[in-house]
Amino acid sequence: MNRSNSSTIVYGELLKMNVNIACLDEKAEPVINNYSSHRNRIYSEFLARINQGEIISTETDDVSENLTKLHDKGLLYFEPNVKDIDVIDVNYAPSGIAGETLSGGIDLWPEYINKQLIKSIRTSSGALFDLLSEERKSTLEVFITDWSSCIGACAVVVHNMHPYIRQLKISAEYRKHKTYFTGEFLRHPLTGDLLPLWVAEWVKPQFGTGAVMVNPAHNQIDLEFARSIGLPIRFALIPSENSDLSGAWPVAPVIKTGMAVRTGLFDGKSSNEVQSETFDILCERGLAKKHIDKRLPAFVIAQLVKNDSGDWLWDPKSGSIFSKKGHGNYEDFISVSLKEEPVLAAATSIKDAKLLIMGAREQKSLGVNITALLFDLLGSINFPLVKVVESAEYNGNRKFDDVMTLAILVGEDYHTRLAIRKPLLEKVEGFIDAVKSISQTRCLKDDGELLPESVILAINNSDPVSIFRSLHKWQKTILKSDKSVNEFEYKNAISKILCPNIII
């Protein structure tokens, strides 16, 4: 059987390809019964074989390195697990720039992932204010949605992993507490008054910049915080029915209503007027800019399990995670084992991958999360291509073997749901029997029938279903005749879809 030179050249070029693949499969269920996860892995292994690539494995050291990157960006916070007191959940809050950039979707990614991504983004309109330190050596950026009463602010609060506080020299004694005063003061952008900088666990990094101006008279959360630590509660707005007289004093909190009082140039103006004029003044000073905060939801990416024999150390004060190797003194740290979630493991391996394989179930539950992680870890939107593999189901009693493996690969196109039934398994069994028969009795090293064009085309298109169907049809023809096949081409094609452990 003859074949044109052009097909041979394409086939040769295919063998030179090298594609690294990351496979995101669900590890939460027992693997032996999770046929959908098997399908993700089997399809990934097929693509690695046919493209002379490999499935990238994830090392724990790499995971720790990525946790450090996210920690240094102020995107992690730690919370006790609600079910186990010996477990600390490592939460990741995607950055604001991730939400902003990904709100338009990702080119070349499946449309349904982009729709899910865009739907998940929470949008808040407001402004970013720059607060200068007392010595004017640094600036803290605060996101505010209502600044009509911000002249009455009495403090600034950040979450305990905020990058700003890492540059401050705060004693270990203070950092033991969940809420504490940093010793730092920031200038109020309107008045220049000094506002104390506090740390409190109720401030989360997943909103704004992870820093807030505390305005107790005009916000319920701020009011509760002020009462708990003794901050002043100063009104900058009061309802029209209230006044400075003792019998008509306002009741906190007063939110977006009334007229400005004791504010100087804003006195007597409505809250809307104060909102507008405040921004104009700060904008002229270069201390404010309008901002739409676009945020993806936070989620758990790893767990730290307290374990005296664990390989890692966690500093609960700074949030740092590092290997025990090279650290002789463990007294100030907690010994832990590091358990990464599948999404973090996959995101860690993707840095060297050109292709990401994920299942339809994983895409629904983790697609948005891994997209945000990739952005904050890679620092760009040059993501790998993505293929989403549909689910596979089997209700029979057959054990997971070579026949089942091949059936999962060739039963349907990867983007079609697969129901594994007896006729498919019998067909695959017949195919494997034919492979063994031809390999043992019909192969010639230097001669024999060449592969049909349909098989070559299917290999070029990395299509296991077409490879199987074309080979299956061709094998039947060979076995009904007295012809032999070219050993190199035949066994090379068979090796693309069969598991390596099947002897041919």
Secondary structure, DSSP 8 states (H G I E B T S, - for coil): ----HHHHHHHHHHHT---EEEEE---SS-GGG-HHHHHHHHHHHHHHHHTT-EE----HHHHHHHHHHHHHTT-EEEEE-SS-TTEEEEEE---HHHHHHHTT--TTS-HHHHHHHHHH-EEEEEEEEEEEBTTSS-EEEEEES--TTGGG--EEEE-TT-HHHHTS---HHHHTSSSEEEEEEEE-TTT--EEEEEE-TT--TTSTTSEEEE-GGG-HHHHHHHHHHT-----SEE-TT--SSGGG---S---S-SEE-S-STTTT-BHHHHHHHHHHHHHHTT-EEEEEEEE---EEEEEEEE-TT-SEEE-TTT--EEESTT----TTSEEEEEEE-HHHHHHHHHTT-SEEEEEHHHHHHHHHHHHHHHHHHHSSS---EEEEE--EE--S---S-HHHHHHHHHSS-TTS-EE--HHHHHHHHHHHHHHHHHHHHSEESS-SB---HHHHHHHHTT-HHHHHHHHHHHHHHHHHSS--EEHHHHHHHHHHHS-TTS--
